[in-house]
Amino acid sequence: MRTNHLRMIIAAICFALVTGSAKADNHANPDKRLANILSSQPEAAKARYKYRNPKATLKFFGIKPGMTVAEVLPGRGWYTKILLPYLGKDGHLIGIDYAQKMWPYFWFADEQFIERKTIWVDTWTRDAAGWRTPDSARISAYQYGQMPDKLNGTADVVLFIRALHHLVRLNEKGNYLSQALDETYDILKPGGIVGIVQHHAQEDRPDKWADGSNGYLKKSLVIKIMQDKGFKFEGESDVNANPKDQAEPGDIVWRLPPTLRGSVDDAKKR
């Protein structure tokens, strides 16, 4: 039986996604290649580096040019625009969105939003193609529950960057977490890596509060969830941790600048 591995980065603050593009070179020197890509990002993206630490994050997860990487909930492409040129023309980036039936449980998902999600694969693939250069990775995409068979056993790394807590909090609505992790295992090559960046709830906080509905998860819960699905815990990093974020019951991660989105009552609708 194959073994896939879990690496975690503890992150404490969620920041708004931004757009940008980059040109890749220096394929023979991954560190220099990544440094050049990061330096070419727009200033709005660079402003997040001190919080998101993309160089250290990608290095910790072992991501290198030529790999196949799956990015869960890629959004507006903050990491996508780094990964596409960094993986290079020999690489493959796979965007993964939540299952279609999961979206109605989000407070902001009106009928138009949900309808747009029915064509997410096409629209995201088109958008991502616009972020490519001739030397960028090729692109695929799917929504959970619809993984193409041809992708089985193809990925070196699957990234959950601030994408796990919604799966946890909504699992009872439709087994969404279990389905996502089963497909994560299936898409990985033997020995593949799952990389998780997640808002960290302190272990002494109430379990009910730290169930993902407020944006936070306990490290112990994440490890247990992944181990129960057959992943081996390999290591963790606090490179993105914010010691000032000592969230207490009643807090939501979206209270923090620069997002300041909604209120505790709004969060419970999510």
Order of alpha helices (4+ residues) and beta strands (2+ residues): beta-alpha-alpha-alpha-alpha-beta-alpha-beta-alpha-alpha-beta-beta-alpha-alpha-alpha-beta-beta-alpha-beta-alpha
